[in-house]
Amino acid sequence: MIETLCILSRLLNGNRDCIEIIYNKTKNVEKNEIIQYYLLNGLKNHMIYTYNVYSLTEDRKEYVLSTDDEFPYKYYDVITGDERVYYMNLYEKTPDSFLSTFLLHQCQKHWAWIRKGLEYDIRFCNHVMINCLKIERFILIGKESSFGFPEHEITREFKKPNIKQKIHALNFVKTKHGILYLDMIINEFLSYDLYVAVILREDGTVESIMGGRGETPSYLY
């Protein structure tokens, strides 16, 4: 950018007003080209969606915004989401109101493109697994007590597992119960403000899942 400013200064004999206008326009073009690329790429790969503008009158003074590609009423013209992106004014700052019309697809609705079902979609599985890693207290290690682990014990202490132990626990839950079950207990854990969802033993094996039985301790193998 410094080099660009120096060139403009020489060409325009140091006219600061003109330099500022050209500089700002150049910045807008660079930023808008990046925005345009990602919007078009997102629409093409069905990761985002947006509104089509359907003109109900010939003079286009009456129009309706709709996300449906098949509009059920009579209309005279339509500007699709792709066209709205293509027609962006690259020289002006893109307003937030324009960007807010581009929305992320809900993964449960649009990622199940494989006929077998959502649980076979690798993008959905990764989405759920990564979310689990970020949730505080979703997976904890229960410290061993000299009194064992009676159900009525309420003074048990917990500590945070490392990333390897978390991944082992998530893979166990996914293998035993499926990714949809894992997604379900995430929602239950967050909705009911539970303290812990998956408890590990100190050897890293899964002791319990939402209060239910986990896997066999490693010392019994």
C-alpha positions in Angstrom: 0.0 0.0 0.0 2.9 2.4 0.7 4.2 1.8 -2.8 0.7 2.5 -4.2 0.5 5.8 -2.3 3.9 6.9 -3.5 3.0 6.2 -7.1 -0.3 8.1 -6.8 1.5 11.0 -5.1 3.8 11.3 -8.1 1.1 10.9 -10.7 -1.3 13.4 -9.0 1.4 15.9 -7.9 0.6 15.3 -4.3 -3.1 16.1 -4.6 -4.3 14.6 -1.3 -8.0 14.7 -2.0 -7.6 12.7 -5.3 -5.1 10.3 -3.7 -7.5 9.6 -0.8 -10.4 9.0 -3.1 -8.5 6.6 -5.3 -6.9 4.9 -2.3 -10.3 4.3 -0.7 -11.8 3.0 -3.9 -8.9 0.6 -4.4 -9.3 -0.7 -0.8 -13.1 -1.2 -1.4 -12.5 -3.1 -4.7 -10.0 -5.5 -3.0 -12.3 -6.2 -0.1 -15.4 -6.5 -2.2 -13.8 -8.9 -4.6 -13.0 -11.2 -1.6 -16.5 -10.9 -0.3 -17.9 -11.6 -3.8 -15.7 -14.7 -4.1 -16.8 -16.2 -0.8 -20.5 -15.4 -1.3 -20.6 -17.0 -4.8 -18.6 -20.0 -3.6 -20.9 -20.4 -0.6 -24.0 -20.2 -2.8 -22.6 -22.7 -5.3 -21.7 -25.3 -2.7 -25.0 -24.8 -0.8 -23.3 -23.7 2.4 -25.3 -20.4 2.5 -28.5 -19.2 1.0 -30.1 -15.9 0.3 -33.2 -14.1 -1.1 -34.4 -13.8 -4.6 -36.2 -10.6 -5.5 -39.5 -11.2 -7.4 -41.0 -8.2 -9.1 -44.8 -8.3 -9.0 -45.4 -5.3 -11.3 -43.7 -4.4 -14.6 -42.3 -1.2 -13.1 -40.7 -3.2 -10.3 -42.1 -0.9 -7.7 -43.8 -3.9 -5.9 -41.6 -6.8 -5.1 -41.3 -9.7 -2.7 -38.2 -11.3 -1.2 -38.2 -15.1 -1.0 -35.7 -17.9 -0.5 -37.8 -20.2 -2.7 -36.5 -20.9 -6.2 -40.1 -21.7 -7.3 -42.3 -18.7 -6.5 -46.0 -19.7 -6.3 -47.4 -16.4 -7.6 -47.3 -14.5 -10.9 -44.3 -12.2 -11.2 -42.7 -10.2 -14.0 -39.0 -10.5 -13.3 -36.7 -12.1 -10.7 -33.2 -11.2 -9.6 -31.6 -14.3 -8.1 -29.1 -14.3 -5.2 -26.2 -15.0 -7.6 -27.1 -12.0 -9.7 -27.3 -9.8 -6.7 -23.7 -10.8 -5.9 -22.6 -10.3 -9.5 -24.1 -6.8 -9.6 -22.3 -5.7 -6.4 -20.8 -2.2 -6.7 -17.2 -3.1 -6.1 -16.1 0.6 -5.7 -18.4 1.3 -2.7 -18.3 -0.1 0.8 -20.6 -3.1 1.0 -23.3 -2.3 3.6 -24.0 -4.7 6.5 -27.7 -4.8 5.4 -26.7 -6.5 2.2 -24.4 -9.0 3.9 -27.2 -9.8 6.4 -29.3 -11.3 3.6 -26.9 -14.2 3.2 -27.6 -16.9 5.8 -26.0 -20.2 6.8 -27.8 -23.4 6.1 -28.9 -25.4 9.1 -26.7 -28.5 8.9 -29.5 -30.9 9.9 -31.7 -29.8 7.0 -29.2 -29.5 4.2 -26.1 -31.7 5.0 -27.9 -35.0 4.7 -27.2 -35.3 1.0 -26.2 -39.0 1.3 -29.2 -41.3 0.9 -28.3 -43.4 4.0 -28.9 -40.4 6.3 -27.3 -37.6 8.2 -25.1 -39.8 10.3 -23.1 -40.8 7.2 -22.3 -37.1 6.3 -18.7 -36.5 7.3 -19.3 -32.7 7.6 -22.1 -33.2 10.1 -20.0 -35.7 12.1 -17.1 -33.4 12.3 -19.4 -30.5 13.2 -20.8 -32.4 16.2 -17.4 -33.8 17.4 -15.7 -30.4 17.2 -18.6 -28.8 19.1 -18.2 -31.3 21.9 -14.5 -30.4 22.3 -15.4 -26.8 22.9 -18.1 -27.3 25.5 -17.0 -26.7 29.1 -17.5 -29.7 31.5 -19.1 -31.8 28.8 -16.3 -34.4 29.5 -14.6 -34.7 32.9 -12.4 -37.2 34.7 -13.9 -38.3 38.0 -11.2 -38.6 40.7 -11.1 -42.0 42.4 -12.4 -42.0 46.0 -11.3 -44.3 48.8 -15.0 -45.1 49.2 -15.4 -46.2 45.6 -18.1 -44.7 43.5 -21.4 -45.1 45.3 -24.4 -43.5 43.6 -25.2 -41.4 46.6 -21.8 -39.8 46.8 -22.1 -36.0 46.2 -18.6 -34.9 47.1 -16.8 -36.4 44.2 -14.1 -34.2 42.6 -13.5 -33.8 38.9 -10.6 -32.7 36.7 -10.3 -31.7 33.1 -9.2 -34.4 30.6 -6.6 -33.7 27.9 -7.5 -33.5 24.2 -6.5 -37.2 23.6 -8.8 -38.4 26.3 -11.7 -36.3 25.1 -11.3 -37.6 21.5 -11.2 -41.2 22.8 -14.4 -40.6 24.8 -16.2 -39.0 21.8 -15.2 -41.9 19.5 -16.5 -44.4 22.1 -19.9 -42.6 22.3 -20.1 -42.3 18.5 -19.2 -46.0 18.0 -21.6 -47.3 20.7 -24.6 -45.0 20.3 -24.1 -43.1 17.0 -23.5 -39.5 16.1 -27.1 -38.5 16.3 -27.2 -39.6 20.0 -24.1 -37.5 20.6 -25.7 -34.5 19.1 -28.8 -35.1 21.2 -27.0 -35.3 24.5 -25.2 -32.0 23.6 -28.6 -30.3 23.3 -29.8 -31.9 26.5 -26.6 -31.0 28.4 -26.9 -27.3 27.3 -30.6 -27.1 27.7 -30.8 -28.5 31.2 -27.5 -26.9 32.4 -26.1 -30.2 33.6 -22.7 -30.4 35.3 -21.2 -33.2 33.3 -22.3 -35.4 30.4 -19.5 -38.0 30.0 -17.4 -39.1 33.0 -14.0 -40.7 32.5 -12.0 -42.9 34.9 -8.5 -41.8 35.7 -7.2 -44.4 33.3 -9.0 -42.6 30.5 -11.8 -45.1 29.9 -15.4 -44.0 29.8 -17.1 -44.6 33.1 -20.6 -43.3 32.3 -22.5 -41.4 29.6 -25.4 -39.2 30.9 -25.5 -41.4 34.0 -25.6 -44.6 32.0 -23.0 -47.4 31.7 -19.7 -46.7 29.9 -16.9 -49.1 28.9 -15.0 -51.7 30.9 -12.0 -50.3 32.9 -8.6 -50.9 31.3 -7.3 -52.9 34.3 -9.9 -55.6 33.6 -8.7 -56.4 30.1 
